[in-house]
Amino acid sequence: MTERSNAMPEDSVAMKDRIILHLDMNAFFASVEQQANPAMRGKPIAVIGSNGRTVITTASYEARKFGVKTGMTIWEAKRQCPQIILVVGDNRKYTYTSTRIFHMMLDYTPLVEVFSIDEAFLDVTHSLKIFGSPERIVYLLKARIKQSFGLTCSAGWDSVRRYKVIFSMT
């Protein structure tokens, strides 16, 4: 992966004029687990740590409808959603999927800054010459991620990294 440098790129486009996309995978760990195990799709699941004293790492959208949230204890989650399916997290699976998604981003720009396992910033300033607009790049990336992994993501963009407004397209 290419990490964005804080130094101004040689093309001297001012930072305030650069187009930065932010891409965030939705309920990433839970969604990866649901794609790996089709029997869990559409069901309330939560990913937890491997030891006995753990908390919810992430919850599927089906579990979130019952009020299950990241950081909640297991007994709180079971109280909120008695039918919840608890899945011990598999960091290798998440890292593998994440790495493939980040490499896919490089097809749209070499300037990808990985922010977390399921989140990245992409400087697409010069990619607009090829793809036309930030909306088009977001559409193409979301479609490829959905087709390749069965996962969804949210994305926004602005002309600066610290957004004044985020246009989420979920």
C-alpha positions as CSV (number, residue, x, y, z in Angstrom):
1,M,0.0,0.0,0.0
2,T,1.1,3.5,-0.6
3,E,1.0,5.8,2.3
4,R,0.3,9.5,1.7
5,S,3.0,11.8,2.7
6,N,2.4,15.0,4.5
7,A,4.7,16.7,1.9
8,M,3.0,18.5,-1.0
9,P,3.1,16.3,-4.1
10,E,5.3,17.6,-6.9
11,D,2.3,18.7,-9.0
12,S,1.8,21.5,-6.5
13,V,-2.0,21.3,-6.4
14,A,-2.8,23.1,-3.1
15,M,-4.1,20.8,-0.4
16,K,-7.3,22.8,-0.1
17,D,-8.0,22.0,-3.8
18,R,-7.3,18.3,-3.6
19,I,-10.2,15.8,-3.7
20,I,-10.1,13.4,-0.8
21,L,-12.4,10.4,-0.6
22,H,-13.1,8.7,2.7
23,L,-14.2,5.1,2.6
24,D,-15.5,3.2,5.6
25,M,-16.7,-0.4,5.6
26,N,-20.1,-1.0,7.2
27,A,-20.1,-3.3,10.3
28,F,-16.9,-4.8,8.9
29,F,-16.1,-7.7,11.1
30,A,-19.7,-8.8,11.4
31,S,-20.3,-8.4,7.6
32,V,-17.2,-10.5,6.8
33,E,-18.4,-13.2,9.1
34,Q,-21.9,-13.2,7.5
35,Q,-20.3,-13.5,4.0
36,A,-18.1,-16.3,5.2
37,N,-21.0,-18.2,6.7
38,P,-24.2,-17.8,4.7
39,A,-26.3,-19.3,7.5
40,M,-25.6,-16.1,9.5
41,R,-26.8,-13.7,6.8
42,G,-29.8,-11.7,7.9
43,K,-29.4,-12.7,11.5
44,P,-28.3,-10.7,14.5
45,I,-24.6,-11.5,15.1
46,A,-21.9,-9.9,17.2
47,V,-18.2,-10.4,16.9
48,I,-16.4,-10.9,20.3
49,G,-12.9,-11.5,21.5
50,S,-11.6,-15.0,22.3
51,N,-11.3,-14.8,26.1
52,G,-14.2,-15.2,28.5
53,R,-14.1,-11.5,29.7
54,T,-14.8,-9.7,26.4
55,V,-17.0,-7.2,24.9
56,I,-18.8,-6.8,21.5
57,T,-16.2,-5.8,18.9
58,T,-18.9,-5.1,16.3
59,A,-22.5,-6.0,15.7
60,S,-24.4,-6.7,12.5
61,Y,-27.1,-4.3,11.4
62,E,-29.6,-6.9,12.4
63,A,-28.3,-6.9,16.0
64,R,-28.0,-3.1,16.0
65,K,-31.8,-2.9,15.5
66,F,-32.1,-4.5,19.0
67,G,-29.7,-1.9,20.5
68,V,-26.6,-4.1,20.5
69,K,-23.5,-1.8,20.2
70,T,-19.7,-2.0,20.1
71,G,-18.2,-2.1,23.5
72,M,-21.3,-3.6,25.2
73,T,-20.7,-6.6,27.4
74,I,-21.9,-10.0,26.2
75,W,-24.6,-10.2,28.9
76,E,-25.9,-6.7,28.0
77,A,-26.0,-7.8,24.3
78,K,-27.9,-11.0,25.2
79,R,-30.3,-9.0,27.3
80,Q,-31.0,-6.6,24.4
81,C,-31.2,-9.4,21.8
82,P,-31.6,-12.9,23.3
83,Q,-31.3,-14.6,19.8
84,I,-27.9,-12.9,19.1
85,I,-25.2,-15.2,17.6
86,L,-21.8,-14.6,19.1
87,V,-18.8,-15.2,16.8
88,V,-15.2,-15.2,18.0
89,G,-13.3,-12.7,15.8
90,D,-10.8,-14.0,13.2
91,N,-8.2,-11.2,12.7
92,R,-6.5,-13.1,9.9
93,K,-9.8,-13.2,7.9
94,Y,-10.4,-9.5,8.5
95,T,-6.8,-8.5,7.6
96,Y,-6.9,-10.6,4.4
97,T,-10.2,-9.0,3.3
98,S,-9.1,-5.6,4.3
99,T,-5.8,-5.9,2.4
100,R,-7.6,-7.0,-0.8
101,I,-10.0,-4.1,-0.5
102,F,-7.1,-1.6,0.0
103,H,-5.3,-3.0,-3.0
104,M,-8.4,-2.6,-5.1
105,M,-8.4,1.1,-4.1
106,L,-5.0,1.4,-5.8
107,D,-6.7,0.9,-9.1
108,Y,-8.2,4.3,-8.7
109,T,-5.3,6.2,-7.2
110,P,-1.8,5.5,-5.9
111,L,-2.5,7.8,-3.0
112,V,-4.2,5.6,-0.4
113,E,-3.9,6.3,3.3
114,V,-5.0,3.4,5.4
115,F,-6.6,4.8,8.5
116,S,-7.8,1.6,10.2
117,I,-8.5,-2.0,9.2
118,D,-11.8,-0.9,7.5
119,E,-11.2,2.7,6.6
120,A,-9.1,4.7,4.2
121,F,-8.6,8.1,2.7
122,L,-7.9,8.3,-1.1
123,D,-6.5,11.4,-2.8
124,V,-8.3,11.2,-6.2
125,T,-7.4,14.6,-7.4
126,H,-5.6,13.4,-10.6
127,S,-7.9,10.3,-10.9
128,L,-10.7,12.6,-12.0
129,K,-9.1,12.9,-15.4
130,I,-9.7,9.2,-15.9
131,F,-12.9,8.6,-14.0
132,G,-14.6,11.9,-14.3
133,S,-15.9,12.7,-10.8
134,P,-15.7,11.6,-7.2
135,E,-19.2,10.2,-7.4
136,R,-18.1,7.9,-10.3
137,I,-15.1,6.7,-8.3
138,V,-17.2,6.0,-5.3
139,Y,-19.8,4.2,-7.4
140,L,-17.2,2.0,-9.0
141,L,-15.4,1.2,-5.8
142,K,-18.6,0.4,-3.9
143,A,-19.8,-1.8,-6.8
144,R,-16.5,-3.7,-7.0
145,I,-16.4,-4.2,-3.2
146,K,-20.0,-5.5,-3.2
147,Q,-19.4,-7.8,-6.2
148,S,-16.1,-9.1,-5.0
149,F,-16.8,-9.5,-1.2
150,G,-20.5,-9.0,-0.7
151,L,-19.7,-6.1,1.6
152,T,-21.1,-2.6,1.7
153,C,-19.3,0.6,2.6
154,S,-20.0,4.3,3.1
155,A,-18.1,7.0,1.4
156,G,-17.8,10.7,1.3
157,W,-15.5,13.3,-0.2
158,D,-14.5,16.9,0.0
159,S,-11.7,19.2,-1.2
160,V,-9.9,18.9,2.2
161,R,-9.3,16.0,4.5
162,R,-11.1,17.5,7.4
163,Y,-14.5,17.6,5.9
164,K,-16.9,20.4,6.5
165,V,-19.7,18.2,5.1
166,I,-19.7,14.5,4.4
167,F,-21.9,13.3,1.6
168,S,-22.6,9.7,2.6
169,M,-23.9,7.4,0.0
170,T,-25.0,4.2,1.7
